[in-house]
Amino acid sequence: PNKVKTNVQTMISIMGKNFVEGTKTFVDNNEVITTFKSNVLLFADFILETVGVHEVKVQNPDEQESNTLKLKSK
């Protein structure tokens, strides 16, 4: 999504490649609940408490990181 609501449980799907079991998702450098579905799909579950632009990235267990995505909350 381009925008999510604050103070509401949110789940986003993250599509990419080379994900593995144990891949983590971070929102504003805070680890959030991540569900590994496949090497190209993850789900991240979190609550944003502040309005604004938040940074989302993923990290594989070998510490390889994705580019940072911007996520707006309203």
C-alpha positions as CSV (number, residue, x, y, z in Angstrom):
1,P,0.0,0.0,0.0
2,N,1.0,3.6,-0.5
3,K,-0.5,4.7,2.8
4,V,-1.6,2.9,6.0
5,K,-3.5,4.1,9.0
6,T,-1.9,4.8,12.3
7,N,-2.7,2.9,15.5
8,V,-4.2,0.0,13.5
9,Q,-2.8,-3.5,13.0
10,T,-1.4,-3.5,9.5
11,M,-0.1,-6.4,7.3
12,I,1.8,-5.7,4.1
13,S,3.1,-8.1,1.5
14,I,6.7,-7.7,0.4
15,M,7.6,-9.1,-3.0
16,G,11.2,-9.5,-4.0
17,K,13.7,-12.3,-4.5
18,N,16.2,-14.4,-2.6
19,F,14.2,-14.3,0.6
20,V,15.0,-17.3,3.0
21,E,13.6,-18.7,6.2
22,G,14.6,-16.2,8.9
23,T,14.4,-13.1,6.8
24,K,13.5,-10.1,9.0
25,T,11.6,-7.0,8.3
26,F,12.4,-3.6,9.9
27,V,10.2,-0.5,10.1
28,D,12.1,2.5,11.1
29,N,15.0,0.2,12.2
30,N,12.6,-1.7,14.6
31,E,12.1,-5.4,13.8
32,V,8.5,-6.4,13.2
33,I,6.7,-9.7,12.9
34,T,7.7,-11.3,9.5
35,T,6.1,-14.4,7.9
36,F,8.2,-16.1,5.3
37,K,6.0,-17.5,2.5
38,S,8.5,-18.1,-0.3
39,N,11.8,-16.9,-1.8
40,V,9.8,-14.1,-3.4
41,L,7.1,-13.3,-0.8
42,L,7.1,-12.1,2.8
43,F,4.3,-10.7,5.1
44,A,5.1,-8.1,7.7
45,D,2.7,-7.3,10.6
46,F,3.0,-4.1,12.6
47,I,1.3,-1.0,14.1
48,L,2.5,2.5,13.2
49,E,1.9,4.9,16.0
50,T,2.9,8.2,14.3
51,V,1.8,9.9,11.1
52,G,4.5,10.5,8.5
53,V,6.9,8.6,6.3
54,H,8.4,5.4,7.6
55,E,11.3,3.3,6.2
56,V,10.8,-0.4,5.5
57,K,13.6,-2.8,4.7
58,V,14.3,-6.5,4.9
59,Q,17.4,-8.4,5.9
60,N,18.3,-12.0,5.2
61,P,20.1,-14.0,8.0
62,D,23.4,-13.5,6.1
63,E,22.8,-9.7,6.7
64,Q,22.2,-9.0,3.0
65,E,19.7,-6.1,3.0
66,S,17.1,-4.8,0.6
67,N,16.8,-1.2,-0.5
68,T,14.7,1.0,1.8
69,L,11.1,1.5,0.9
70,K,9.1,4.5,2.0
71,L,5.7,3.9,3.6
72,K,3.3,6.8,4.5
73,S,0.9,6.6,7.5
74,K,-2.1,8.8,7.9
